[in-house]
Structure formats: structure tokens, C-alpha cells
């Protein structure tokens, strides 16, 4: 069975598939293969994708729409011609657009784009176990912003137990990262000058304690210490844009591999992910992105299927685990 899986995976490595079922890809009719016809088709495809990105609403009122339509080809990642089905146009054009560019053009926030803060999910409770509101956590948010993080504060309803987060329960972490679109989570408890903290970097937990200061200072300390630990673990100064090697384990079938590549294709922090090696249940990818490894970890859990893995792999800058 393992040999069969490797053969299937290597076949996928050799023949990369055009993105299917991606919200950033669309197929439109085209008159012929002339450049003018192609450009018209790409413009029509871009309008469809921007409409989809705006929840079906007319995208023309968005600030980035006019600029995007001036050079729609600049937003294209990949395109190919294909023969039309019976009853449709004789020639079709499949077009896949850059996710980050689409988000910018549609006015959506892209927390992983260059110069924009990485997203940090913050869950802090008081001594009675009650969730603290954003106003009370302002010192933490200000310190986090100074470190380059955009803080997100979830409502109390539906939050998992604190023990599930601090123990880095994989199902709990996957659910939170999928819901709040970040793999960076800071959980704390503040009680009369004492603080307990846990930071999760894509599924790996680090815990510490602090005391002896006012609560506002403890909150700021929590954000700064979390930033220090994230940076040390992931090497925040290591650029993904210069091709990081990423090892992904937990792939049980060719279907898992195809789903992984689809998730990476839709991640706006990643420009490209090219398979370089397969071994057992894992694959080594050469990844180019829009920021640092910290930004990659911030967004990598957004699909709910990828978590930073324990251990390491030869030649890999970062190790991830696929969650079916």
C-alpha cells in the first residue's frame, strides 16, 4: 500500500494539475487564441471572481476594482485553453487568479500581505474564569500591535475549555484556526497580579507565568513574551519569498495530497508551492510566499487541515501535519 501511495504521489508531482474548485479560478468562453480575445476573456473571468469574492454582490463599487480591471492579466497566476463541452462555446479559457491580489481588489483584509500585521487570536480570562473584554485587554492589543500583530478577540459563546487550548488538543486547535483564520493563539489568565500564559504557534504550545506587576503591565508583558517566543520558534526574519522548504506529513493518499495542494493554492500568503520529494506519508515542498515564516504560521491553520508539527525533517525549514 505504501509503494502504491508513493507511485500515485510521484505521478502528481510530475504532472501538476490546474486548480479545481478554487474560489479564485473560473472557466469562461473565448473566441480564439489571439491575445485580444484572451485579454477580454481574462477580464470577464476577473469580474466573475471578484463578484464571488464579494458574496455575489456587484464588485464595481469596491475601491480596488477599477485598478484591477486596468490590467487584469497582472492578477493571473495560471491560465490554459481547453475544448468546450457539447452545447457550450467551442473554446474555453481556464483562469486562476492570485488570491492575495483578489482580496486586495475586493477590499477584503489580507493579514498575511507584506506590511500588514499577522493575526493573533487572544483568549484571556480573569480569576473567576470569565472572558475579559477587548477594552480591558487594550494594553495587550497595543503591545501586540507594536510587535506587528493584529489581535482578534473571540466571543465567549462557543469557546472551548481553557484546558483544551493549553494542552494543544489537535481538534480544538484545528477548529479555532479554521474559524478565526490564524495558527497563532495566545491564551491567558490574569488574577490579582499573577498571570498564566500559553502561546500556540500552529498547534505547538509554550507556557509561562508572570507576576509582581499591575494587570496592565502583565497584559503587555504577555503580548511581548508571546512575540518573542513565536519569533524564536519560527525565525521571523526568514523570508518565505526566497523559497522555504516545508515538510508536510500525515498524507495517507493521493486524495490527501490533492487536497493539500488545493489548500495551499487558496492561501493568500503563498505564491507557489512546488513538490520536491515524497517519502512515506509526507512530501517536501518548495514554498514561495508574501512574508516571513511567522506570517505563514499565522495563516497555515486557516483551512483547519494544517498544523505545525513536532520534530523535524531533514532539509525542512518548517514542519507541518495534514489533518484530514
C-alpha positions as CSV (number, residue, x, y, z in Angstrom):
1,X,0.0,0.0,0.0
2,X,2.9,2.4,0.9
3,X,4.5,1.7,-2.5
4,X,1.3,2.4,-4.3
5,X,0.8,5.7,-2.5
6,X,4.3,6.8,-3.3
7,X,3.8,6.0,-7.0
8,X,0.5,8.0,-7.0
9,X,2.1,10.9,-5.3
10,X,5.1,11.0,-7.7
11,X,2.7,10.9,-10.6
12,X,1.1,14.0,-9.2
13,X,4.5,15.6,-8.7
14,X,5.4,15.2,-12.3
15,X,2.0,16.4,-13.7
16,X,0.8,19.4,-11.7
17,X,-3.0,19.8,-12.0
18,X,-4.7,23.1,-12.8
19,X,-6.5,24.3,-9.7
20,X,-10.0,22.9,-9.4
21,X,-12.9,24.1,-7.3
22,X,-10.9,27.2,-6.2
23,X,-12.8,30.4,-5.5
24,X,-10.0,32.2,-7.4
25,X,-10.4,30.1,-10.6
26,X,-13.1,30.3,-13.3
27,X,-13.7,29.0,-16.8
28,X,-15.0,31.4,-19.5
29,X,-15.6,31.2,-23.2
30,X,-13.0,32.7,-25.5
31,X,-13.3,33.4,-29.3
32,X,-9.8,32.2,-30.3
33,X,-6.2,32.2,-29.0
34,X,-5.4,35.7,-30.2
35,X,-4.0,38.0,-27.5
36,X,-7.0,40.4,-27.7
37,X,-9.5,37.6,-27.3
38,X,-7.5,36.2,-24.4
39,X,-7.4,39.5,-22.6
40,X,-11.2,40.0,-23.0
41,X,-11.8,36.6,-21.5
42,X,-9.4,37.2,-18.6
43,X,-11.3,40.5,-17.9
44,X,-14.6,38.6,-17.9
45,X,-13.1,35.9,-15.6
46,X,-11.8,38.6,-13.2
47,X,-15.2,40.2,-12.9
48,X,-16.7,36.8,-12.1
49,X,-14.1,36.0,-9.4
50,X,-14.4,39.5,-7.8
51,X,-18.2,39.0,-7.7
52,X,-17.7,35.7,-6.0
53,X,-15.2,37.3,-3.5
54,X,-17.9,39.9,-2.7
55,X,-20.5,37.3,-1.8
56,X,-22.3,37.7,-5.1
57,X,-22.6,41.4,-4.9
58,X,-21.6,43.8,-7.7
59,X,-17.8,44.4,-7.2
60,X,-17.6,47.7,-9.2
61,X,-18.1,49.9,-6.1
62,X,-15.0,48.4,-4.4
63,X,-12.0,50.8,-4.3
64,X,-9.7,48.3,-5.9
65,X,-12.0,47.2,-8.8
66,X,-11.1,49.9,-11.3
67,X,-7.3,49.5,-10.8
68,X,-7.7,45.7,-11.1
69,X,-9.6,46.0,-14.4
70,X,-6.9,48.2,-15.9
71,X,-4.5,45.2,-16.1
72,X,-6.5,42.1,-15.3
73,X,-3.7,39.9,-16.7
74,X,-1.4,41.1,-13.9
75,X,-3.5,39.2,-11.3
76,X,-3.4,35.9,-13.2
77,X,-1.4,33.0,-11.7
78,X,-2.2,30.5,-14.4
79,X,-4.3,30.0,-17.5
80,X,-4.9,27.4,-20.1
81,X,-7.2,26.8,-23.1
82,X,-9.5,23.8,-23.3
83,X,-12.0,22.4,-25.7
84,X,-15.6,23.3,-24.9
85,X,-18.2,20.7,-24.0
86,X,-21.2,20.0,-26.3
87,X,-23.7,22.8,-26.1
88,X,-21.1,25.4,-25.0
89,X,-18.6,27.6,-26.8
90,X,-16.0,25.6,-28.9
91,X,-13.1,27.1,-26.9
92,X,-12.8,27.8,-23.2
93,X,-10.2,29.5,-21.1
94,X,-9.5,28.3,-17.5
95,X,-8.0,31.2,-15.4
96,X,-6.6,31.1,-11.9
97,X,-6.0,34.4,-10.1
98,X,-3.6,35.3,-7.3
99,X,-5.7,35.0,-4.0
100,X,-3.9,38.0,-2.3
101,X,-4.5,40.2,-5.3
102,X,-8.2,39.3,-5.4
103,X,-8.6,40.1,-1.8
104,X,-7.0,43.5,-2.2
105,X,-9.1,44.2,-5.3
106,X,-12.3,43.2,-3.5
107,X,-11.5,45.2,-0.4
108,X,-11.0,42.2,1.9
109,X,-8.4,42.3,4.6
110,X,-5.3,40.1,3.9
111,X,-3.5,39.7,7.2
112,X,-0.5,37.9,5.5
113,X,0.3,40.6,2.9
114,X,3.5,42.4,3.1
115,X,3.4,45.3,5.6
116,X,0.2,44.1,7.3
117,X,0.1,42.6,10.8
118,X,0.0,38.9,11.4
119,X,-3.2,37.8,13.2
120,X,-3.1,36.7,16.8
121,X,-6.2,35.1,18.4
122,X,-6.3,36.3,22.0
123,X,-8.3,34.5,24.8
124,X,-7.8,35.9,28.3
125,X,-9.9,35.1,31.4
126,X,-9.9,36.7,34.8
127,X,-9.5,35.0,38.2
128,X,-13.2,33.9,38.1
129,X,-12.7,32.2,34.7
130,X,-14.7,34.9,32.9
131,X,-13.6,36.1,29.5
132,X,-12.1,39.6,29.6
133,X,-13.5,42.0,27.0
134,X,-11.4,43.9,24.4
135,X,-11.5,47.2,26.3
136,X,-9.9,45.5,29.4
137,X,-7.3,43.9,27.1
138,X,-6.3,47.2,25.4
139,X,-2.7,47.1,26.9
140,X,-2.2,43.7,25.4
141,X,-3.5,44.8,22.0
142,X,-1.3,47.9,21.9
143,X,1.8,45.9,22.8
144,X,0.9,43.2,20.2
145,X,0.4,45.9,17.5
146,X,3.8,47.3,18.3
147,X,5.2,43.8,17.6
148,X,3.4,43.6,14.3
149,X,0.3,41.6,15.3
150,X,-3.4,42.3,14.7
151,X,-5.3,41.0,17.7
152,X,-8.6,39.2,17.4
153,X,-10.8,38.7,20.5
154,X,-13.5,35.9,20.2
155,X,-16.9,36.0,21.9
156,X,-17.4,33.7,25.0
157,X,-20.1,31.7,23.3
158,X,-18.7,28.5,21.7
159,X,-15.2,28.9,23.1
160,X,-13.5,25.6,24.0
161,X,-12.4,24.9,27.6
162,X,-9.1,26.6,28.5
163,X,-7.5,23.2,29.2
164,X,-8.2,22.1,25.6
165,X,-6.4,25.1,24.3
166,X,-3.4,24.9,26.7
167,X,-2.9,21.2,26.0
168,X,-2.9,22.0,22.3
169,X,-5.7,19.5,21.6
170,X,-5.5,19.0,17.8
171,X,-9.2,19.0,17.2
172,X,-9.6,22.2,19.3
173,X,-6.7,24.0,17.6
174,X,-7.9,23.0,14.2
175,X,-11.4,24.3,14.9
176,X,-10.1,27.6,16.2
177,X,-7.7,28.2,13.4
178,X,-10.4,27.3,10.8
179,X,-12.9,29.7,12.4
180,X,-10.5,32.7,13.1
181,X,-8.1,32.1,10.2
182,X,-4.8,32.1,12.1
183,X,-2.5,29.5,13.6
184,X,-1.2,31.9,16.3
185,X,-3.2,31.7,19.6
186,X,-2.4,33.4,22.9
187,X,-4.4,32.2,25.9
188,X,-4.0,33.7,29.4
189,X,-5.4,34.0,32.9
190,X,-5.0,37.2,35.0
191,X,-5.6,37.1,38.7
192,X,-4.6,39.9,41.1
193,X,-1.0,40.4,39.9
194,X,-0.4,36.8,38.7
195,X,-0.6,35.6,35.1
196,X,-0.5,32.3,33.4
197,X,0.1,32.3,29.6
198,X,0.2,29.8,26.7
199,X,1.0,30.7,23.2
200,X,0.3,28.2,20.4
201,X,2.2,28.5,17.1
202,X,0.3,26.5,14.6
203,X,-0.5,23.8,17.2
204,X,2.7,23.7,19.3
205,X,2.2,25.1,22.9
206,X,4.6,27.1,25.0
207,X,3.6,28.1,28.6
208,X,5.0,30.5,31.1
209,X,4.0,32.5,34.2
210,X,4.4,36.2,35.2
211,X,3.7,38.1,38.5
212,X,4.6,41.1,40.6
213,X,3.2,43.9,38.4
214,X,-0.1,45.6,37.8
215,X,-2.6,43.8,35.5
216,X,-2.0,46.3,32.6
217,X,1.7,45.5,32.7
218,X,1.1,41.8,32.9
219,X,-1.1,42.1,29.8
220,X,1.6,44.0,27.9
221,X,4.3,41.5,29.1
222,X,2.1,38.7,27.8
223,X,2.0,40.1,24.3
224,X,5.7,40.8,24.2
225,X,6.8,37.4,25.5
226,X,4.4,35.7,23.1
227,X,6.0,37.7,20.3
228,X,9.5,36.7,21.4
229,X,8.6,33.0,21.6
230,X,6.9,33.0,18.2
231,X,9.9,34.7,16.6
232,X,12.4,32.3,18.2
233,X,10.4,29.2,17.1
234,X,9.7,30.2,13.6
235,X,12.6,32.5,12.7
236,X,10.5,35.6,11.9
237,X,13.3,37.1,9.8
238,X,13.5,34.1,7.5
239,X,11.7,35.0,4.3
240,X,9.3,32.6,2.6
241,X,9.6,34.7,-0.5
242,X,13.1,33.2,-1.1
243,X,11.8,29.6,-1.2
244,X,11.5,27.9,2.2
245,X,11.5,24.1,2.4
246,X,8.2,22.9,4.0
247,X,7.7,19.2,5.1
248,X,4.1,18.1,5.3
249,X,3.4,14.7,6.9
250,X,0.1,12.8,7.5
251,X,-0.8,12.4,3.8
252,X,-2.5,9.0,3.6
253,X,-3.5,9.0,-0.1
254,X,-3.2,10.9,-3.4
255,X,-6.6,12.5,-2.4
256,X,-5.0,14.0,0.7
257,X,-2.1,15.3,-1.4
258,X,-4.5,16.9,-3.9
259,X,-6.5,18.5,-1.1
260,X,-3.3,19.8,0.5
261,X,-2.2,21.4,-2.8
262,X,-5.7,23.0,-3.2
263,X,-5.5,24.4,0.4
264,X,-2.0,25.9,-0.3
265,X,-3.2,27.3,-3.6
266,X,-6.0,29.2,-1.9
267,X,-3.8,30.6,0.9
268,X,-3.1,34.3,0.1
269,X,0.2,34.1,1.9
270,X,1.6,31.6,-0.5
271,X,2.6,32.5,-4.1
272,X,3.6,29.0,-5.1
273,X,4.2,25.5,-3.6
274,X,6.2,23.1,-5.7
275,X,6.6,19.4,-4.6
276,X,10.3,18.4,-4.5
277,X,10.4,15.0,-2.7
278,X,8.0,12.3,-1.4
279,X,8.7,9.8,1.4
280,X,6.2,7.6,3.3
281,X,3.3,9.8,4.3
282,X,5.0,13.1,3.7
283,X,6.1,15.5,0.9
284,X,8.8,18.2,0.8
285,X,7.6,21.4,-0.8
286,X,9.5,24.4,-2.0
287,X,7.3,27.3,-0.9
288,X,7.4,31.0,-2.0
289,X,5.2,33.4,-0.2
290,X,4.5,37.0,0.7
291,X,6.2,37.3,4.0
292,X,8.0,35.5,6.8
293,X,7.6,32.1,8.4
294,X,5.7,33.8,11.1
295,X,3.2,35.0,8.5
296,X,3.0,31.5,7.1
297,X,2.2,30.0,10.5
298,X,-0.4,32.7,11.1
299,X,-2.3,31.6,8.1
300,X,-1.4,28.0,7.7
301,X,-4.1,26.7,10.0
302,X,-6.9,28.7,8.4
303,X,-8.1,25.8,6.4
304,X,-8.5,23.7,9.5
305,X,-6.3,21.0,7.9
306,X,-2.7,22.0,8.6
307,X,-0.9,22.4,11.9
308,X,2.8,22.9,12.8
309,X,4.2,19.5,13.6
310,X,6.5,18.4,16.4
311,X,10.0,17.2,15.5
312,X,11.8,17.9,12.2
313,X,12.7,16.6,8.8
314,X,16.0,16.8,7.0
315,X,16.1,19.8,4.8
316,X,12.9,21.4,6.0
317,X,12.6,24.9,7.4
318,X,9.1,24.3,8.8
319,X,7.3,21.1,9.5
320,X,3.5,20.7,9.1
321,X,1.0,17.9,9.7
322,X,-2.1,17.4,7.5
323,X,-5.3,16.9,9.4
324,X,-8.0,15.2,7.2
